[in-house]
Amino acid sequence: MPTVFLGLGTNLGDREANLRAALSRLRELVRIEAVSFVYESEPVGYRAQPDFWNLVVRAETQLEPLALLEAVRGIERALGRKPSFRNAPRVIDIDLLLYGDVQIGLPELTLPHPRMLERAFVLKPLVELAPDVVHPGTGRTIREHAAGAEQLERAAPLFPGERLLEGSEAAP
């Protein structure tokens, strides 16, 4: 089964509950192997909004990339995400960051995620889970890319993301 990395973010409502609910629903789709620390990060783009809580998940899946994308979009809708403008506040956001070493350039899906290397809130948690994974587009490791993350937006660790899995059913 391919290893995938998913980025989760939220800045509306109960951020901890939003992440917990998203992880619970993700467990119905993928086998979660690891969860990064939760990071509080400043908004990028549209700045007049609350700070985000972000984390990265390493998982295995039997779903093909487009099927996984549709499934995570379903989770977002089920948890209350509404269509809005780019970088808008949101209850939950789930991004496909990496899907093995697959590279895709479709209107509905680009892999690796096209802006992941520009975001501290992705690089900092991702390097916890995959420091030696090679980015398929650049040929450099996540550790190498994360070395410059301090020059990006503020993203500070809050607590271990594994805590959000406590009390829920074991991964499939």
Secondary structure, 3 states (H helix, E strand, C coil): CCEEEEEEEECCCCHHHHHHHHHHHHCCCCEEEEECEEEEECCCCCCCCCCEEEEEEEEECCCCHHHHHHHHHHHHHHCCCCCCCCCCCCCCEEEEEEECCCCEECCCCEECCCCHHHCHHHHHHHHHHCCCCECCCCCCEHHHHHCCHHHCCCEEEEEEHHHHHCCCCCCC
